[in-house]
Amino acid sequence: MAGTDQVRAFIVEKFLFGDGKNFTDEDSLLGKGIIDSTGILSLIAFIEQECDIKIEDHEIIPANLDSVKKITAFLHHKQNSLTNKQEILETYAAFGG
């Protein structure tokens, strides 16, 4: 799964052209004009590929994707949620479901 360093490196390389010295993990990507709507699509494609997850339309909100810190928290939450669902399915299958 992509972590803080990978997400940060992608944003710095793709949108800040390698100059991330004044960029913090709390900076608003939209508010500071780092990423626009097209950039969000590129960011989502990167996350889906690196993490092997699908980001649903209802999850594409600033609370999940507006900073490196928010992206990392969203990814951890989503990964934990997927793990819990998998455990439930495995338990169900073990009992003949």
C-alpha positions, -999 to 999 in steps of 0.1 A, spaced: 0 0 0 12 35 -8 22 53 23 30 89 31 63 89 14 50 74 -18 20 98 -20 42 128 -12 68 118 -38 41 113 -65 26 148 -58 60 165 -57 72 149 -89 39 151 -109 25 185 -97 54 204 -81 80 194 -107 104 180 -81 103 211 -59 87 201 -26 109 220 -2 80 243 9 53 216 7 40 200 39 18 170 44 -9 192 57 -10 216 27 -44 217 10 -38 204 -25 -68 222 -39 -66 253 -17 -30 260 -27 -36 253 -63 -13 223 -64 -39 200 -80 -69 208 -101 -98 185 -111 -77 168 -138 -49 163 -113 -73 146 -89 -80 120 -115 -43 114 -120 -39 111 -82 -68 87 -80 -53 66 -108 -20 65 -89 -36 55 -56 -57 28 -72 -27 13 -91 -3 15 -62 -28 2 -35 -48 -22 -57 -80 -6 -45 -110 11 -61 -119 46 -50 -156 50 -53 -172 82 -65 -186 91 -31 -151 88 -16 -137 115 -39 -141 144 -15 -117 169 1 -119 152 35 -102 121 19 -80 136 -8 -71 173 0 -36 167 16 -10 140 19 -21 136 55 -57 131 46 -49 108 17 -28 86 40 -55 85 67 -81 76 40 -59 48 27 -53 33 61 -90 34 69 -99 19 35 -73 -8 39 -86 -17 74 -121 -18 61 -112 -41 33 -93 -64 57 -123 -66 81 -146 -75 52 -123 -102 40 -121 -116 76 -159 -117 78 -161 -135 44 -135 -160 55 -153 -167 87 -186 -171 70 -171 -195 44 -154 -215 73 -189 -221 88 -203 -234 55 -218 -202 43 
